[in-house]
Amino acid sequence: MQIATSEVQLFGREKRSMLTRDLQQPSESAKLPRVIIYSGKGGTGKTTVSSATAVSLARAGKRVLILSSDPAHSLSDVFNFKIGRIEPCEIEKNLYGLEIDTIYELKKHMSGFQKFVADSYKNRGVDSGVASELTTQPGLDEIFSLARLVDEAHSGKYDVVILDTSPTGNTLRLLAYPEIIIGGGMGKQFFKLYKNMASLQRSLGNQNQPEPEFFEEVNLLLKQMEDINKFILKPEVTFRLVLNPEKLSILETKRAYTFVHLYGINIDLIAVNKVLPSTNTVGEYFEYWSDLHRKYLMEIDNSFYPTPILRCELQRDEPIGCDALHTLSKLIFKADAADKIFHAGKNFWIESKKDSATNLNREALCIRIPFLSDAEDVKVKRMGTDIVVMVDRLQRIITLPRALYTLEMETFVRESDTLRVFFKEQPMEKMELNANKGVLDKLRASRRLLA
């Protein structure tokens, strides 16, 4: 695919060939494969469920790729087959696997970034070996895993792409990083200012500033993260949570359920794994746990409605290998296709009305957040063209729709599991005053940075 000249020029330099594919945009008409992202608390059987899904679809005649982003890769163990870490390898007919090697991905895409960070540590007296280890910044492995997912989904080779993620906490961080690092429009402006300042200081003889390659790679990383954010909101992409009928597993899954909805991603399925049989055949020792599971299953049904919930009982044998995984998939999905979108719900929308007293427009940005009614502390703050939503310890920066850019945030209310943030139209003279003040504030901030 040809790339326009304007895309090739980046900070006045050409992109390096090994990074070119990162900025190639698929055509609007290109059909995405079905993409399923599995996550859950460690030990719930997330890898087993995602692998069973992959085998079921492959044996139904679809070309399937399953990837693992968990640093403690276990796909090879589940399939009892050595899976590649650089390129996908064939496990059986129609089924391919890849355990993503994030160290390889980092060296391939961020060698200039690594060199600058390592040199910075060494200049401060840190041992070279330790400095090399410190170049792997927290979160980059998750980002490169998602970037590889996007690349493989756009490759056109597969009908279904499945991602088996690291345990829930890391996955939530993975989803948050694009916004935290980019910091919205203000973050991008600051990055450009830093690049210009570094170039000026290097011309004045300060050699401790990053090379142009550093800025090129970071800019590509930011672009890649933006692409990831757009990709995971596509209708073909859904998130699935795997849990066990246990208190800690339920609590963590509730937090993940809220967080993922806050990011506007569709959760189409909850899979409850390792359920003890409800009959009296489990023996006296396990009767207590079987009764406890029944109690927690009722809580799960009530907590995650209307998201469909599938259950799978704890099996007598470990599901190792493709045949055992295929059998397990039948127990989980029954007669349904494993790639079916079981549920789709709207998480963000705008409600509009005109204020009869002032004749000005009044808009409400509505955000559906599960368990919002149970939250103890909810705050919303305006930050330029973004709003920051804080629900207890969770935080999300949401870029406002363009229709709300020029409106003033008024207040917010909680209504069951919906957060409504109200905006009102400003009189023209007030808008001009705010715009002038904003320009002055930016100029003053720039002067302070350059001082």
N, C-alpha and C positions, 0 to 999 in steps of 0.2 A: 504494500500500500504506500502511495506517495505521501510525503509530508510537506505541507506548505512551507515556503521560505520563512514566513513570519513565525512558524512554530519551531523551526530549526534554530533560529537566533535566540539565544537565551543569555541575558546579561552581556550581550555583545559577543558571545562565543558560540561555536557550533557544539551541538551535543555530541558526546562520544558514541561510537557505534554500538558499544555494548549496552548503552542505556536507551537507545532509540526506541526499542519496543515498549518501554514504560510509558511513553507519551503518545503512542499510536492509539487513536480513537476508533473503535468499531463503528461502522455505519449504522444509522438509525434503524435501517431495515434488517440488520443482522440479528438473527434469532439467538437469544441466550439459551443455554441448556437449563434444565432444572437444577437449582443449587440448594443443597440442604446443609445447614450448619448445626452440628450436635454439640451440646455443652452440658455440664452438670458437675456436681460435687465429685471430688476424687473418690473412686471406689464404688460408684453407683452402677458400673457396667456400661458406661457411655461408649467406650471403644467397641465393645461387643455388639451393642445395639446398632451403632453406625455401620459396622462391618456386616451385620446381618442384613441391613437395608441394602447395602451395595451388592451382596451376593444375590438377593432376591431379584433386584432389577436386572442384573447381568444375565441371570438365567431366564429372565422374561424376554431377552433379546435386545436389551438396550446396552449401548456402550457406556460403561461407568468408570469413573476415576474416583478413588477414595484417597484423600490426603490426610496426613496427621501433622498438626502444629504443636503437639505436646513434646517438649524437650525429652521427656522420658518415653520415647516412642514405644508403642506396644502393638502396632499393627502386625509386624512380623510374627509376634508371639501368637496373636489371635488366629492369623491365617496359617500359622506353622509353615511360613514361607519367607525367605529372605527378600525383603522389599528394598528397592533402590532409594538413594537419598539425593541424587542429582537429577535424574530423569525418571518418569514413570516406567514401571516394568509390568509385564503381563503376568497376572496371578493365575487366571484361567480364562477361557474364552469370554470375550467382552468385558473382562474385569481387569483394571489396572490400578496399581497402588504407588504411592510416593510418600516417604517419610521425609519431610522437608528439612534439609540441612541448613539451618539459619546462619551458621558460621560461613558456609560457602556463599550464601546469598549476600551476606554482609560484605565479604571481600569482593564479590563481583560488582556490587553496586555502590559501595561506599569506601573505596580504598583511600581516596583523598581525605575524606572525613576521618577515617581511622588514623591516618598518618598525622594529621594536625592534632588530634586529641592525645595520641601517644607522645608526640613531641612536647606538648604542653605539660604533661605530667613529668616527663624526663627533665625538662627545664626547671622543674620545681624540686628536683632531687629524688623523684620516685624511681625505683629500680626498673630497668627496661622491661623485664619479664612481667612485673606487676602492671606497668603502664600499658603493655599490650593487652592484658586481660581487662583493664578498665575501659578499653575502647568500645567494648560491647555495652552500649548504653541500655538501661532498662526499657523494655517495651519494643525495641527495634526488632527482636526476633518475632514477636507477634505481628508487627506491621509487615515484615517481609513474608510471613506465612500467608497473610490475607492478600498481599500483592501477588504472590504466586497463585493463589486461588483465582484471582481476577484474570491473570494471564491465561491459565489453563481453561477457564470458562470461555474466554474469547478466542481460544485456539480453533474452535470448530470441530474438534476431534471427538467430543463426547456428547451424549444425550443427557447425562446426569453427572454432576460433580458433587461429592460429599466431603465435608471437612469435619474431621474429628479433632476438636480443640483441646487445649489444656484445661485443667479444672477451672470452675466458674470464675474465681477471682481474677485469674489472668485473662480470661476472655473478656470480662467487663473492662479491664484496663485496656485491652486491645481495641475495644470499641470506643473508649474515651480518648485515646491518644491523639487521633487526628485533630480533634477540636482543641485539646489542651496544648499541643505543640503549635498548631497554626495560630490559635488565639483569635480566630475570626479575622476580619479585615484589618484590625489594628495590628495584629501580629505580623501580617504580611508587610505592612508599611514599615514597621520597625526593622524587619529583616532587610528590606531594601536600603534603609538608612544605615544600618550596620555595615552592609556590603560597601556602600559608598565611603563611609568613614575609614574602613579598613584599607581600601584602595588608596585613599589620601595619605594615611599614615605610612603605608609601604613606600609611597613615592618620596616621603620625607626621611626614609632610612630606617623606619621601625620594622624589622624583619620578623617580629613575633606575631604578625598578623596572618590570617589564613590565606592560602593561595587561591586564585580564582577557581580552581577545581573544587575546592571545598564548598564555595557558594553554589557552584553548578550542581553538585550532588545534593546539597541540602534543598535547593529549589526543586530538583526532581523528586526528592522525597516528599516535600510538601504537596507537589502536584499529584504524586502517587496516592497520598493519603486522602486528598480530595476525591480522587477517582474511586477509592475504596468506599468512602462515605456514600457516594452516589450509587455505587454498585449494590451495596447491601440493602438499599431501599427499593431495588427493582422488584416487581411483582413475582418474578420467577424465583426469588431468593427468600427462603423462610428459615426460621430458627426453631430448633427443637430442644427441649430440656429433658434430661434423664434424671430421675431421682428414685430413691428407695422409700418405702413407707416407714420412715423414722423421723423423729422430731428435728434433729439437726439438719438432715437432708431437706426436709420440708421448709424450714426457716431460710436456708440458703437459696433454695429454689424460688421462694417468694421474693427475696431481694433481687435475684437475677431477673425474674419475671417483670418486676417493676422497672428495673434499670433498662432492660431491652426495649420495653414499650416506650420508655421515655425517649429512646433514640429513634422511635418511629419504625422499628423493624417488626415484621409480622411473625408472631409465634403461632405456628399452625398446629402444634401437637405437643402434648406432655406424655412422656413414656415412663410408667411406673414399673421398675424392674425389681427382680428378686423378691416377689410377693410370696409369702408362705401359703400353702394350701389351706383352705378354710374348713376342710373336713377333719374328722377325728383320727386321721391316719398318721399324723406327724409325731405322735408319742407325747407322753405327759410333759417332758421337759420343754417341748416347743409349743405346747398349748398356750402358755402365757404370751409368747411372741406372736403366735397366730392371732390371738384375740386383740393384741395391741395393733397388729397390722390392719385388722378390720376397722378399728377406731380411726387410725390415721388415713385409711383409704376414704372414709367419709369426709374427713377434713380436706383431703386433696380435692375431692369432687366439688366441695363447696368453695374452696379457695381459688380455683383456676377456671371456674365457669365463666364464659361459654367455650373456652378452648377445649377441644376434644382430648380425652384422656384414654390412653391404651395401657393395658396391664399385661405383665408377663410373670408367670409364677417361676419361682426358683427351681431350676432343673436338677435332676439327679446326677447328671454328668456335666463336666465343663464343656461349653460349646467351642471347641477348638477345631479349626479346619473348615473348609467351604461347605461340606455336606452338613455338618452340625449347625453351622450358622444359617444355612438355608432352612433347616427344620425350625430353628428358633424364630426366623422371620415369619413363618406361617403362624406361629403362636402369637406373635405381636400384632401383625397386620390382618390376620384372618384372610378374608376374601378381597380386601382392599389392595390396590397397587401401592407399593411403598413410597412412590414419589408423588402420590396424590397430595394436593394442597387441601388439608383437612379443614382449615379455617382461615378466613381473611377478615380482618377488622380495620376500621379507620381509626387512626390514632391522633391525627391532627386535622383540624378544619377551622374555617372562619365563619362566624355569624355576623351579619351586618344589619344595622338599622339606623334611622335618622332621628336625632334628638329633636323632638317637637318644639322644645323651648328655644334652642339656639339655631335650629335648622342646620346643624353641623353633623357630619357622619360620625357614627360610633361603631367600632368594630370589636369583636371578641375573638381572640385566638384561643381555641378550645383544644386542650391536650388531655387525652385519656391516659390516666396513670393508675394501674391496678393498685389496690390497697391504699389509695390516697386518703381515704376516710380514716384509716388507722394511723396515719402519720402524725407525729407530735409537733413537728415544726416544719412549716412550709413558707418559703420566701421566694419572691420574684424581684429581680432588679434589672433595669434597663442599662445596656452598655452599647451605645451607638446604634448600629443596626442589628444588635443581638440582644437577647434577654438571657439572664442567668436564672435557672430554676433550681432551687435547693429543696430537696425532700429529705428531711432528717440529715443523714450523712452523705446522701447522694447529691451530685451536682451535674448539671448539664447546661452547656451553652447552646442556645437555639438561635440560629440565624432567622430573622424575621422575613416573612414574605414581602416582596417589594411594595405591596399595597399598604403595608403598615409603616414603611420607612419614615414618612413625613408626619405620622400621627404621634401624639403624646400618650405615653403609658399612664393610665389613670389609677387603676386598682386591680385586684384579682380576688376571686372567690373560689371556694371549694364547693362542689356540688357532687356528692357521692364520690365516684372515681374519676370525675372530670374537673380539671383545673381550667377556669376561664380567666384569661388576662384581658382586661378591657383597655381599649385605646380610643382616644377622641381626636377629632380633627381640630387643628389650631387655626385661629384667625390668621390671615395673611401677614399682618404686621408683626405678630409674635413669632411666626416662622422665620421671617427675615432677621429679627433680632437674635434668635437662637443660632441661626446659620452664621452670622457675623461673629458671635461669641465663640462658636466652635472653631472657626478659622484662627481666631486670636489665640485660643488655648493650644492649638496644634503648633503654632509658630513659637509660642513661649516654651513648650515642651522640647521642641527641636533645639532651641537656643541653649536650654539647660544641658542637653545631651552633648552638644558641641563645646560647651564651656570647659 
